[in-house]
């Protein structure tokens, strides 16, 4: 019996070590591409490259013909690349927003490796750059894991971001991981995204969109975060939708509602 228990303990310890070493491969699923490929694809989507002062490609901008009501920085989920989110510019540019798709370090054609620090630092730097461009308000759209990136960036740049649009967000990544891997101790998690804590000081308007049948982060996680938000807020639940099955068609009245609320949350 003792030998059996020792063997089981050794196996469990091995699983924990493997999970610790492999966790970022389980959390981040970037699509990689050469810069030339990314530029060609972006051109077909009507997007222009956005570079930092060092010339590094850090994202994509959608042209806006008229006055800018707000600059919206999109922080995408953990899979694919920023170019996979062209539906956000298609939906929101017609409502007067300049939409900027941030690419994460280690995603698309951007060099680097993904981590909480790398992604949130890139987002905070991008927020600073956009705020310096003019008086127009800076908004963030955080999608899934991007809601954690957005929350941490808000904490890193207090008072700069005026509004949030959170799509399938979560409250704490430790709770999400515990749901999927209940046998693993939470202290093994290195990238501890915690929007419910990072947004504790944010009192701007927030629009939250939840998938009622979310099998990845659960609708309960989104509701928990929504309840914790201090400022004006609105919740929309697509009851039958799964995590990757939200209806985000650009023609939906939803987008007009989002922009109207974030611009004038009181009326």
N, C-alpha and C positions, 0 to 999 in steps of 0.2 A: 504493500500500500504506500509506504514512504517513497519507494522508488517511482511508483506511478505518479504520486503527487509532485515529486521533484521533476519528473519528465514533463508534466503538464505545465509546471511553473516555468521551466526552461523554454517550452514552446511559446507560452504567452509572452515571456520577456522578449523572445525573438520577434514575435509579431509586432510588439510595441516598438522595438528598435527599427524594424523595417518600415513601419508606419511613420515614425519620426523622420527617417531619412528620405522617404518617398513622398511626404505629404504635399509638397508644392507641385509635384507631378499629378497629384490627385485633385488639386485645387485649381490649377491654372491649365487651360487647354488652348494655348495660342496657335493661331495660324501664322506661318512665316512666309514671307515672299520677298523677292528682290525689289529694290526701290523702283527700278524701271517698270516692273510688273505692276506695282502699286500705283504708280503715276498714271499708267495707261488705264488701269481699271477706274481710278478716280475720275479721269477725264471723261470716260463714258458715262459716269454717274453725275457729271456736272459739278464736281468738287475740285477745289484748288488746294495745292499743298500749303501747309502751315508749318513754318520752320522757326526754330528758336534763334537767338542771336549768334549761336555757334554754327548755324546752318543745318542742324539736325532736324530731320523730318519728324515732327511731333504730332501731326494730325492733319485734318482736312476741314476746309471752310466751304460753306454753301453761300453762293452769291445772293445778295438781297438787293432788289432794284430800288426800293423806296426807303423811307425813314426807318431807322432801327428802333423798335420798341424795347428790346432787351437782347443781350447776347447770351445764348444758351450753350453751355459747355456740356457735351454728352460724354458720360463715363459709362462705358459699356460693361457687359457681363464678362464672365471668366473664359468664354470660348470664342474662337474665331478672331476677328480683328475689327477695327473701327469701321472699315469699309462695308462690313456686313450690316451696318446700322443706317444705311442710306434712307430707310423709311422714316427716320426722325426728321431730317431736313425736308423730305417730301411732305410731311404732315404739318410742320411748324413754320417753315419759311413763308407760306401763303398768309400766315397770321402776323407777319411783321417781325419775326424773330430772326436774328442772324444765328445760324446753327453751326457750331464747331464740334467736330468729332475728334476727341483726344485719343491718340494711340498710346497704349501703355508700353513701357520699356519691356522688350522681349516679345512684343506682338507686332504683326505685320512686318513692315520694313524698319521698325525702330530697334536699334541695338539695346542690349541690356538684358536683365533677368527679372521676372516678376516677383514681387514681394509686397507686403503691406507698405513698407517704407518707400520702396521704389515707386509704386503706383500713386500713393498719396502725395509724395513729394513732387512727382510730375504734375499731378492735378493742381497742387497749390501754386506751383510755378506758373502754370497756364492761367490760373485765376488772376494772379498778379499781372500778367501780361495783358489780359483782356481788360482788366480794370484801368490800366494805364492808357488804353486806347481812347477813352472818352468817358463822358458822364453817363452813358447808358448803363442801366442796371445789369449786373452779372447774375445769371441763374445757372443752376446745375440740374442736369438730369442724371440720376443714378439708376442704372438698370441692374437688378440682381446683385452680384458682387460689387458692381459699380455704386450701389447705394452705400456700401461700406467705405468705398474710396471717397465718395462725395462727403460723407459724414466726417471722415478724418480730415479731409481738405478744409471743410468749414471750420473745424477746430484749429487747424494750422493757420488759417486766414480769418480770424474773427472779425466780424463787421463788414466784410467785403462782399459776401454772397447775399443777395437780397431775397431769393426765393428758390424753392426746391420742387422738383418733380421726381418722385420716387416710384419706380416700376418694379414690382415683385421684390420689395425690400425685406430685410430681416432685422431683428433687434440685436442679436449676438451670434456670431459665427460659432462660438463654443456650443450653443444650444442646437444649432443646425447639425453640427458634426455629431453631437451626442445622439441625435435622432437616427442618423445613418450608421454610426459606429458606437453603439452603447457600451461595448466591451472595452473601449479604449479610454484611458484616463485623459481628462481635458487638459491637464498641464502639458501634454505633449504638443499641443497646438502652438505653432510659432507665430502665425499671422492672425492676431486676435482682433479681427474687425468687430467693433462694438458700436454701431450707430446710436443705440439708445443712450450710451454714455457720451459719445462725441457730439451729439446734437442737444445735449442738456442746456447749453447756453444759447441756442439758436431760437429766436423768437419771430422770424420772418414767416411768410405764408408757405405752406407746403401742401402739394397735391399728391395723394398716394393712390396708386393703382395696384390692386391685388388680384391674383388669380384664385378663384374660390376652391379649385381642386389642385392647388400647387403641391406637387409631389416632391419638390426639391427643398424649398425653405419653409413650406406650410403657410397657409393663410393666417394662422394664429401668430406667427412671427411678425407678419406685416401689421396685423392689428395691434400687437403689443407695442411696436414702434410708433404707430399712429397715435395711440392713446398717450404716449409719453411726450409727444411734441407739444411745445408750449405756445406757439403762435397760432394764427388763423390756419385752419386746416380743413381739407375736404378729402373724403374717402370714396373711392369707386371700386366696387368688387364685380368682376366678371365671373359670375357664379360657376359656370360650367367650364371655365378655362383651366388648363394645366399651366405649369411654369413656362413652357415654351409655346403655349397655345393661345396667348392673348390676341384679341382682335385689335391690331394696330394699323388698320387701313387708313391712309391719309385722308380719305373722304369722310371719316367719321365725325359727327358733331362733337365728340369727346375733346378734340384738340382745341376747338373754339372755347369750350368750357374751361379747359386747363388755362389757356392764356388769359381769358377774361378774369378768372379767379385770382391768378397770381399777380395780375396788374392791379386789380381792385378787390382785395379779399373782403373788404367791408361792404361791398355793394354790387 
